[in-house]
Amino acid sequence: TFGEFGICAYSPALDVAQTLTQNDFRFWPNPAQNWVTWEVNGEVERISVIDLTGKILIETEQPADRLDIGRLPKGMYFLRVWMDGKQGTFKLIKN
């Protein structure tokens, strides 16, 4: 027999202290039709729009203060944001 074994892993990228909150990254409108605009206290390094299967549909580095989502079909997406060494994922509805 092989017996029991376990794996324990720690990723600093998943540390709660390194997670963006809605207080760090505020965006609107949500639901949105063509544009998503945001306001932050810091610098957004990268933003990705991801579908429910995990596929990255839009990705941009050092974006301005808004993102064109007009070409996406209606549905639910995730907005993944990297900012000031932190990362956060937010639900986005496209109308």
N, C-alpha and C positions, 0 to 999 in steps of 0.2 A: 504494500500500500504506500501511497505517497504522503499521507498525513495531511495536516492542515497548515496553511500558511496564509499570511495576510500581507497586504501592501499598504503602506501609509505614505502619502506624498503631500508636500506642502508647496504651494505656488505663491510667491509674493504678489503675483499679478491678481490674485483673488482675495487679497487681504482687504477686510472691510474698510480700513483707513484709506485705501487707495481706490475706493469706489465713488464715482460721481453720484450725487443725489439731485433731485429736482430743484434744490436750492442752489446748486452749483451751475446747473445748465437748465435754463428756462426757454422753452420753445413754443411757438404758436403759428398758425392755428392748428388745432388737433381735434377733430378731423381737418384735413387740408385738401386743397384741390390741385394747385400748381406750385406753390412755394411754401417752404417752412422757414421761418425766421427765428433767430435766437438772440438771447442776451446773456452774457456771462461776465464774471469777474475773473478774467484770465485770458489765456490764449488757446483757442481750439486748434489742436494739432492735426486731427483727422476726423472725418465723419464717414460712416458707411450706412447704406440702407440695405437691409437684409430681409429676404422673404421668409416665410414660415418653414421652408425646407433648409434654411441656413445658407442659401445662395446669396452672394454679395451682388447686388444689382447696380448700386452706385457707390463709388468711393472717391473721395477727394481729400487732398492734403492741404492744410492751411487755408481752409475756406474763408470767405468773407463772413457776412452775418446772415446769409440765407442760402437755401439750396433748392434748385429746381427739381421738382418731383412730377412735373406735368406729364411725362411720358410713361409713368407707371400706371398699370391698370388699377382699378378700384380694389381695395382690400386692406388687410392688416400687415404691417411691416414692423421691423425693429430698427431703430435709429441707434447705432453704436457710435459713441463719442469718446475720443481721446483728448484730454485736456490737462495741462499742468501735471503730467505724470500719472494721472488718474484715468480710469475708464468707466463708462456707464452705458447701460442699454435701456432704451425707453421705447414704449409702444407708440406706434404712429399709425393712424387710420387715414387712408387715401380715399376721398370721395370722387 
